[in-house]
Amino acid sequence: MEVRRIKPEDFDASTVNPGTKQRYAVKVGEFSSGAPVELAVTVIRGRSDGPTAFIASGVHGEEPAGMDTVKRLARELDPEQMSGTVIALPLINVPAYVHRQRLYPLDAPTVVDIGGAQPDKDGVLSTRILWAVVDCIAKDIDHSLDIHATHLDSINYPRAMLTSPGDLSEELERKRIELGKACGFEMIHRWTRKGRKGGTTGIFCQRGIPAIAIEAGEGWRNLFPFPEMMLRATYNYLKAIDILPGEPELPAMQVDITKRHEVTASKGGMSHLKVKTGDYVRTGQLLAEIRDFYDDVIEELVAPSNGIIVRTSLLPIVNTGARVCNVYETNEEAWETREIPEHERQIVVSGF
């Protein structure tokens, strides 16, 4: 399929013919070698009219499971079966990915996190990329889904994430909650971060667009079943916004979470986890031991509340202050006896 090389200002998804796909390489800058920095975008326009959805990943360069999800979606979608348009962008933070980093390390004078930044056409490379995304590629969208995995050293249990600055309208929040549940994950994390209005999700929400995110997987790895479960969630999402026919497939149980706890080590050493992602834990339960190099236990980390283990570290090396795991607070003890979805049953955590 032909790839059209264009500038951000020249991107216009409405020019794609109904019932077809079009690939673009949108140039956002250059590396020091002179090689172009390009965003690989696929527009899939349905035969019938409908909404426009922006499906993207790779805000952080260390999350290939999300990137794989979006590129597979772009390849698989059949425009003849669609109503409306999907703008698929598998990798936003190209410079970070190339440098095998979470963020682009050569932004100067300050390294920028695209996930929380504001766009700037004349700024550092990261904010120029964000400008190209929110003000050019996705300037005329109705919905946005941002797909994530996690950091280099950790693994995440799948969930929908509804981050809010705390001042969105009731109607917008209602739509976001509906879409978060429609993705079909067992957990919906409604996370209020006051003043957090940057990044694609924050910017789109400020513009009245019901933008949400999903997250699952491991940093720097793209292993089954994480791309498959996020692809399942994305198809559910497209059904919920009437781009694809059919109804979303929902799990037997869904839990709303509004509070999470970061469990961190106060002592440096080697962590020995006693729990894995997806486990239900109770207040005071042992989560991990920190041992020194005489193999003495120098700290025991316990659950601060009842809840679900959503993220754990995969690397045992911890300094003072290092996060070892997260507990997402809930008293839904039925989580322990729920019917676990097929892909979630196939998650493998080393050591368990």
C-alpha positions in Angstrom: 0.0 0.0 0.0 1.3 3.5 -0.9 2.6 5.6 1.9 2.1 9.4 1.5 4.8 11.5 3.0 3.3 14.8 4.3 3.8 17.6 6.7 1.5 17.7 9.8 -0.4 20.7 8.5 -1.4 18.8 5.3 -3.0 15.8 7.1 -6.7 15.5 6.4 -8.5 12.2 7.1 -11.6 13.4 5.4 -9.9 13.2 2.0 -9.6 9.4 2.2 -12.2 7.8 0.0 -15.0 5.8 1.8 -14.3 2.1 2.0 -10.5 2.5 1.8 -7.4 2.7 3.8 -4.5 5.2 3.4 -1.1 5.2 5.0 0.8 8.4 5.9 4.3 9.2 7.1 3.9 12.5 8.9 7.2 14.3 9.3 7.6 16.0 12.6 11.4 16.7 12.7 14.8 15.3 12.1 17.4 13.4 14.1 20.9 14.9 14.4 22.0 12.6 11.5 19.4 14.3 9.3 17.2 11.3 9.2 13.5 12.2 9.3 11.3 11.7 12.4 8.0 10.4 11.0 4.7 9.3 12.5 3.3 6.2 10.8 -0.5 6.9 10.5 -3.2 4.7 8.9 -6.6 6.1 8.2 -9.3 3.5 7.8 -12.5 5.1 6.4 -15.7 3.1 6.5 -18.1 2.7 3.6 -20.8 4.4 5.8 -20.7 7.7 7.6 -20.1 7.7 11.3 -17.8 9.1 14.1 -14.1 9.5 13.9 -11.9 7.7 16.5 -8.2 8.3 17.2 -6.6 5.1 18.4 -3.0 5.6 19.4 -0.1 4.2 21.5 3.6 4.7 22.1 3.4 7.9 24.2 6.1 6.2 26.1 8.8 4.5 24.1 9.1 1.4 26.3 5.6 0.1 25.7 5.6 -2.1 22.5 2.6 -4.2 23.5 0.4 -1.1 22.9 2.2 -0.3 19.7 1.6 -3.9 18.4 -2.1 -3.6 19.3 -2.6 -0.5 17.2 -0.6 -1.6 14.1 -2.5 -5.0 14.1 -5.8 -3.1 14.4 -4.9 -0.9 11.4 -4.0 -4.0 9.4 -7.1 -6.0 10.4 -9.9 -3.4 10.2 -12.1 -3.9 7.1 -13.5 -0.5 6.0 -16.4 -2.3 4.3 -17.6 -3.3 7.7 -17.2 0.1 9.4 -19.2 3.2 9.9 -17.0 6.2 10.3 -13.3 6.6 10.4 -10.4 5.3 12.5 -7.1 7.2 12.7 -4.5 4.7 13.9 -1.1 5.8 15.2 0.9 3.0 16.7 4.0 5.0 17.8 3.8 8.6 19.0 7.1 9.0 20.8 9.4 7.8 17.9 12.6 9.4 19.4 12.1 7.7 22.7 11.5 4.3 21.0 14.6 4.7 18.9 16.7 5.5 21.9 15.1 2.6 23.9 13.9 5.0 26.5 10.6 5.9 28.1 11.1 9.5 27.2 13.3 11.1 24.6 16.5 11.8 26.5 17.9 14.5 24.1 15.1 17.1 24.5 16.9 20.2 25.6 17.0 21.9 28.0 14.4 19.7 29.7 13.3 16.1 28.9 9.5 16.2 28.3 6.9 13.5 29.1 4.5 13.7 26.2 1.9 12.0 28.4 1.5 15.2 30.5 2.9 18.0 28.3 1.3 20.8 26.3 1.8 21.0 22.5 4.2 23.5 21.1 4.8 23.8 17.4 8.1 25.6 18.0 9.2 23.7 21.2 11.5 20.7 21.8 11.0 17.7 19.6 8.6 16.0 22.1 6.2 19.0 22.2 6.4 19.4 18.5 5.3 15.8 18.1 2.4 16.4 20.5 1.4 19.5 18.5 1.4 17.4 15.3 -0.8 14.8 17.0 -3.4 16.9 18.8 -3.6 19.9 16.4 -3.1 18.2 13.1 -3.6 14.5 12.9 -6.4 14.3 15.5 -7.8 17.8 15.2 -11.3 16.7 14.1 -12.0 13.6 16.2 -15.0 12.5 18.2 -13.3 9.9 20.4 -9.8 9.0 21.6 -8.4 5.7 23.0 -4.8 5.8 24.3 -3.1 2.4 24.7 -0.3 1.8 27.2 1.7 -1.1 28.8 4.1 -0.1 31.6 7.6 0.7 32.8 10.8 -1.2 32.0 10.8 -3.2 35.3 7.2 -4.0 35.9 4.1 -5.9 34.7 0.5 -4.6 34.8 -2.9 -6.3 35.1 -5.2 -5.1 32.4 -7.6 -2.2 33.1 -9.3 0.9 31.7 -7.9 4.2 33.0 -10.0 7.3 33.3 -7.6 10.0 34.4 -9.4 13.3 35.2 -8.2 16.8 36.3 -11.2 16.9 38.5 -13.2 19.6 36.7 -14.7 17.8 33.7 -18.5 18.1 33.1 -20.8 15.4 34.5 -21.9 14.5 31.0 -18.3 14.0 29.7 -17.4 11.9 32.8 -20.5 9.8 32.3 -19.5 9.1 28.6 -16.0 8.2 29.7 -17.1 5.8 32.3 -19.5 4.1 29.8 -16.6 3.7 27.3 -14.2 2.5 30.0 -16.6 -0.2 31.0 -17.4 -1.1 27.4 -13.7 -1.9 26.7 -14.5 -5.1 28.6 -11.7 -5.2 31.2 -12.5 -6.3 34.8 -11.2 -3.1 36.3 -12.0 0.5 35.6 -9.6 2.9 37.4 -11.1 6.4 37.8 -8.1 8.4 38.8 -8.5 12.1 39.7 -5.2 14.0 39.2 -6.1 17.6 39.9 -4.6 20.0 37.3 -3.5 17.2 35.0 -4.6 18.7 31.7 -1.7 17.7 29.4 -0.9 14.8 27.1 -3.3 13.6 24.5 -6.0 12.4 26.9 -5.9 15.5 29.0 -6.0 17.9 26.0 -8.8 16.0 24.3 -10.9 16.0 27.5 -10.4 19.7 27.8 -11.8 20.0 24.3 -14.9 18.0 25.3 -13.8 14.8 23.6 -14.4 11.6 25.7 -10.8 10.4 25.8 -9.8 7.3 27.8 -6.9 5.0 28.1 -6.3 1.2 28.6 -3.2 -0.4 29.9 -1.7 -3.9 30.2 1.5 -5.8 29.8 5.2 -5.5 30.5 7.8 -2.8 29.8 9.9 -3.4 26.6 8.2 -6.8 26.0 5.4 -7.7 23.6 4.3 -11.1 24.9 1.0 -13.1 24.6 -1.6 -12.5 25.9 -1.3 -8.7 26.4 -1.6 -7.5 22.8 -4.5 -9.9 22.3 -6.4 -8.6 25.3 -5.9 -5.0 24.4 -6.9 -5.7 20.8 -10.1 -7.3 22.2 -10.7 -4.2 24.3 -10.2 -1.9 21.2 -12.7 -3.9 19.2 -15.1 -3.6 22.1 -14.5 0.1 22.2 -15.2 0.5 18.4 -18.5 -1.4 18.9 -19.5 0.9 21.7 -19.0 4.0 19.6 -20.8 2.5 16.6 -17.9 2.3 14.3 -18.1 -1.5 14.2 -21.4 -3.5 14.4 -22.3 -5.6 17.4 -22.1 -5.3 21.2 -19.1 -5.2 23.4 -18.2 -8.5 25.1 -18.1 -7.9 28.9 -16.6 -10.0 31.7 -18.5 -11.6 34.4 -17.4 -9.0 36.9 -16.3 -5.3 36.7 -14.9 -3.3 39.6 -14.6 0.5 39.8 -11.4 1.7 41.5 -10.9 5.3 42.7 -7.9 4.9 45.0 -4.5 3.2 44.5 -1.6 2.8 46.9 2.1 2.8 45.9 3.9 0.2 48.0 7.6 1.4 48.2 10.7 0.1 50.0 12.3 2.3 52.6 15.4 0.0 52.7 17.6 -0.8 49.7 18.3 -4.4 48.9 16.7 -7.3 46.9 12.9 -7.7 46.9 11.2 -11.1 47.2 7.5 -10.8 46.1 4.8 -12.9 47.7 2.0 -11.7 45.4 1.4 -11.4 41.7 -0.7 -9.1 39.5 -4.4 -9.9 39.8 -4.2 -11.2 43.3 -6.7 -10.0 45.9 -5.0 -9.0 49.2 -6.2 -7.9 52.6 -4.9 -5.2 54.9 -1.7 -6.2 56.6 -1.0 -9.1 54.3 2.7 -9.6 53.4 3.4 -8.4 49.9 7.2 -8.6 49.7 10.3 -9.0 51.8 13.4 -6.8 51.3 16.6 -8.8 52.0 20.2 -7.6 52.3 23.2 -9.5 51.1 23.5 -11.5 54.2 20.0 -12.7 53.2 18.5 -11.2 56.3 15.0 -9.7 56.1 15.5 -6.0 56.6 11.9 -4.9 55.7 8.5 -6.5 55.3 6.1 -4.7 53.0 2.4 -5.2 53.8 -0.9 -4.3 52.1 -2.1 -0.9 53.3 -5.7 -1.8 52.4 -7.9 -4.5 51.0 -7.5 -4.5 47.2 -6.1 -5.9 44.0 -2.5 -6.1 43.0 -2.3 -4.3 39.7 1.4 -3.7 39.1 4.5 -5.4 40.5 8.1 -5.0 39.8 9.8 -7.6 37.7 13.3 -6.7 38.7 14.3 -7.5 42.3 16.9 -4.6 42.6 15.4 -1.9 44.8 16.9 1.3 46.3 15.3 3.3 49.1 12.0 4.7 47.8 11.6 2.2 44.9 8.1 1.0 44.0 7.6 -2.7 44.6 3.9 -3.0 43.8 0.5 -1.2 43.6 -2.6 -2.1 45.6 -5.9 -0.8 44.0 -8.2 -0.4 46.9 -11.5 -2.3 46.9 -13.6 -4.4 49.3 -14.9 -6.6 46.5 -13.9 -9.9 47.9 -15.9 -11.6 45.2 -12.9 -10.9 43.0 -11.2 -14.0 44.4 -14.0 -16.3 43.1 -14.9 -14.5 39.9 -14.9 -16.1 36.4 -11.6 -15.0 35.0 -11.6 -14.1 31.2 -9.8 -16.4 28.9 -6.8 -14.2 28.1 -6.4 -13.0 31.7 -6.2 -16.7 32.8 -3.2 -17.1 30.5 -1.1 -14.3 32.1 2.3 -15.8 33.2 4.3 -14.0 35.9 7.8 -15.3 36.3 8.4 -17.0 39.7 4.7 -18.0 40.2 
